[in-house]
Amino acid sequence: MKELVEKVAALYADFSKDANAQLENGNKAAGTRARKASLEIEKAMKAFRKASLEAAK
């Protein structure tokens, strides 16, 4: 589960960097990367939720 938390943190850092580049500089490619990262974050969060429920049992 620790690996999932680290993965989510890394994915969020990438998302944040690209989202800020889009907002501040109008970088369209960064916006595309941010949207892709958001989908990856969603998948990782679902995996975390599943692992968390299993650990709570």
Phi, psi and omega in degrees: 000328178299322179296321178296318180296318178295321179295316179297318180298318180293317179297320180293322178298317178296316179300313182299316179300312182289321180296319178294323178297323178292315182292315186280322187249354182071025183284107183292324179295323178294325177297319177296316178296322179295319178295319178296317179296325180295324177293320179293322177298317180301315179297316181294323179292324176296319178295321178296316180301316179297314180295323180295318178295321178294322180290333181283344181285000000 
